[in-house]
Amino acid sequence: MIFSKIKIKVTPLPHFDPLLGFPRYETEGASGVDLRACFVRPKENKDNVEGRFLLKAKEKALIPTGLAIEVPKGFEAQIRPRSGTSLKTNLSIPNSPGTIDSDYRGEIFVLVENKGLEDYEILHGMRIAQLVILPVYHLEWEIVETLSQTNRQQGGFGHTGI
């Protein structure tokens, strides 16, 4: 399978954990790289990975990744849920897809919501979301008197039934 590639500049922040590695594609056909929670850099002892965050039931929080990126002009980075996380936990990404604009240079945070009735512990290194790079088109308004005709016309929410 052949994919087009684009270089994305990345800066590991002081609390980035190099043991986690940079986000990567987990399979050959994956469209997104997995983002990991990064709370603190572990101590020299590799077995002593510190960092956990208790996300209370029905609450939201910004989870740090320890990374900042430079998205090229003409592109955006989207933060999306991971299907396995959505299936196996009560965690969700409420602003999905979250957008990282090409002029943002701060840390990537993932807005995570615990939709469950019990608190959930997010551990350092946990894969919490995926990041996808997509092209962006800026629109240019063309003012017209009428729009082209279609079979649908103004049929909106639910107009074709359930």
PEBELBEL-V970212 format. One record per backbone hydrogen bond with DSSP energy under -1.0 kcal/mol. CO is the residue of the C=O (numbers start at 1). NH is the residue of the N-H. Records with the same first field share a line. If there is no record, write none. Layout:
CO: NH ; NH
This chain:
9: 70
11: 68
13: 16
17: 20
24: 34
27: 30
33: 131
35: 128 ; 129
37: 125
45: 48
48: 43
51: 124
53: 122
55: 120
56: 59
59: 114
61: 112
63: 110
64: 38
66: 13
67: 108
68: 11
72: 75
74: 136
76: 134
77: 100
78: 132
79: 98
80: 130
82: 86
83: 87
84: 88
85: 89
90: 115
92: 113
93: 96
98: 79
100: 77
101: 104
108: 65
110: 63
112: 61
113: 92
114: 58
120: 55
122: 53
123: 126
126: 37
129: 35
130: 80
131: 33
132: 78
134: 76
152: 155
156: 159
158: 161
